[in-house]
Amino acid sequence: MNPRVARWARAEWGPLYGDVREVLVERRWRAAPMTLAAVCLTSAIQVMQNQPWGYQPVQDLGAVRAQDPLWLALLRTPLSLFVPALDLPVWGALAQILLVFGLAEICLGRRRTLAVAYTATLAGTLYARAGIALGCLPASDAAVVDTGPSAAVVGLAVYLGHHYRAYVTAGAVIAAIVLEVLLKSNLAGKEHLAAMAAVALLCAARCPTKGARGTARATTTHPQAPNNKRTHTH
């Protein structure tokens, strides 16, 4: 590998890699129990919603649409993250949860991971409702079923990039979503932009990290480590 590329990679991903490796070596599969539970739940829901008897219960409990009453959409939102979109391969949702949720759970802790994930998801959902009400989105979008982890995933990716000062990676995620919207102007892509905007506000509200870029690892909490506090597609 080119030495300059290697130096850049260490600067961009070194602190994140160090934190994740440390926890995985110590705790192995126990390092991210919430993520493993989420993968199992998503798999079970996928099997269930593809059965004649299971499709409607999944829709009733986890399918969010902008045309639904707001209180009902908010009740369904927690489960909607784990309802894979029927028109997309389920392995994509499972891979997103395993990788991004896993990294976030290890590096940020379960509470902050869930807070960021649901902030991003709610931002996308509320954007759809507001956009339709204001005429910025077509009325037909009100009937689009809004499920899956993707809004939470892009939000967590941006948040992790900011947390570790991996700004190139965070910028690449943002650029990819912008390109998605330009090439395929669908509701999901626009919701992803809203999700990232909400997470960007969360990042801006955080106190600045002290020290140089390399100190991000020192400020990271390991919720699973001993003697530390625990802390569609959308």
N, C-alpha and C positions, 0 to 999 in steps of 0.2 A: 504494500500500500504506500502511496505517496506520503512522505513525512508530514507535509502540510495538511493533507486530508486527515491523517491520523491525529495530529494535534487538534484540528478542528473538532473531530469526532469526540476526542477526550474532553474538550472544553464544553461541547454541546450536551453530551450524554453521560460523561464520566460520573458526575455526582449522583444522577438518577441510577445508573448502573451499580454504583457502590452501595447505595442504600438498599436497592432491591436484592442484590446478591447477599448482603449481610443478613437480611431477614430470612431469605430463602434457605441459606445454608443452615441457619439456626433452627428454623421452624418447618421448613419444607412445605408440604401441602397444607399445613395448619396456618400458614402465613396469611391466607386470604379466604377464610371460611365463608364470608358473605358472597364473595365472587363465585365460589363453587356452588353455593346454594342457589344463586341467581342463574347459573348455567343449567342446573338441574331443573329449576322451576320453568325456565324458558323451554327446555326440551319437553317437559311434561305438558305444558300448554300447547306446544306445537302438535304433539300427538293428539291431544284432546280436541283441538279445534278442527282437526281433519277427520274427526269421527262424526257420523250423522247425529249422534246424541250429544256431542260436545260443542259443536259450533255455536249454537245460540247462547248457552251459558257463558262461554268466553266473551261473546259480543256484549252480553248484558253486564258483565263484570269488568271488562277491560278495554272495550272499544270506545274511543273518544271521537266525537264529531263536533264541529263548530255549531251545528244546528241543535245540539242537545242543550238543555238548561245548564247554566253554569255550575250549579251545585252538583248536578249529576256528573258533569265532566270532571270536576275536582275529585269526586269520590272514586271515579274510575281511573284517574291518572296514575296512582301508585302502581296498580297492576299493569297498566298499559305499557310500561317500560319493558315488560317481560312477555308481551304478546307479539310474536314475530309477524311481520307483514306477510300476508298470504301470497303476494305476487313476487316475493323475493326468496332466495334460498335461505333456509334456516341456519345453515352453517355460517353465513355472514354475520348474523346477529350473535350467534354463539361465540364466534371468534372476537367480535368487538367487545363483548362482555368480558370474556376471559382475559384478553390483553389489557384493555384500557381500564376496566373496572378493577382488575387485579393489581395493576401498577398503582392506581389511585388508592386502593384500600391499604396497600403496604406503605405507601409514601405519605398519604394524607390522613389515614385513619378512616374508620367506617362512617363516623358521623359527618365528617366534612365531605367525604365522597358522596354520601346520600344527599347532603344539602346542595352540593354543586350540581349533581345529576338531576335532582328534581327542580332546581331553579332553572336549569337549561330547558328541561322538558316543559315546564309551565310557561316559560317565555315563548316557546314555539306555539304551544296551544293557544295562549292568549293573543299572540300575534295574529293567528288565523281568524279568531273571532273579531278582533278589532279591524283587521284588514277587510273582512267581508262587510262589516257594519259601515265602514267608511267608504266603501266602494273601490278600495285599492286592489281587492281580489275578486275574482268572479264569484257570483252567488252559488255556482255549482260546487265550489270547494267546500261549502257547508256540509255536504253529504259525504265528504271523503273520510274514510276511516283512518284515524291518526294513532298508530301504535308503533312499538318498536323502540330499541335503545339508542338509535343513531343520534338524536339531538343531545341526549345525555353524554354520549361518547365524544362528540366533537366539543362539547362544553368542557368535559373533563380533560381532554387533550390540550385545549387552550390553557386551562387552569394549571395543569402540570407544567406546561411550557413556561408559563410565567413564574411559577413557584421555583423552578430550577433555573430560571433565566435562560432556558433553551429557546431563544426567541426565533431562531431560524426555523425550528421545528413547528413552533406555534404559528409562525407566519405561513409555513407551507400548508398547514391544515386550513387556515383561513383562505388562502389562495385557491386551494382545491374546491372549497365550498362555493366561493365566488365564481369559479369557472363552471361548476355544476349548474349554478343558477343561470349563467350566461348561455350555456349550451342547451340546458333543459329546464326551462322556467316553470317548474312545478311547485306545488305547495310544500313538499318536503324540503326542497332546497332553501326556500325562503324561510321556513321555520328554523332551519339550521343556522341561517344568518341571525335570526332573532335570538336563538339560543346562545350563539357566540357573543352577541352584543351584551346580553345579560351577564354572562360570565366575565366579560371584559370590565363591566361595572363593578363586579365583585372584586376583581383583581385590583382595580384602581382604588377601591375602598380599603384595601389592606394596607397595613403599615409597611413602609419600604423595608426590604430586607437589609440588614446591616452588613457592611463589609463588601468584599469583592464577590465576583460571580461564583468563585469556587466555594464560598461559604454556604451555599444553598444546602449542601448536605448537612452541615452542622446545625442548621435551623430546622431540619426535618424531624418530625416526631415519628417514632416507630411505635404504633399503638399495640403491636403484638409482642414487642420485645419486653423482657423482664425489667422491672423497676421503672417502667415508663407508663404514663397515663394513657388510657385508651382514648384514647381520644373520644307504507308508512315507511311506516317509518316516521319517527317524530322529526 
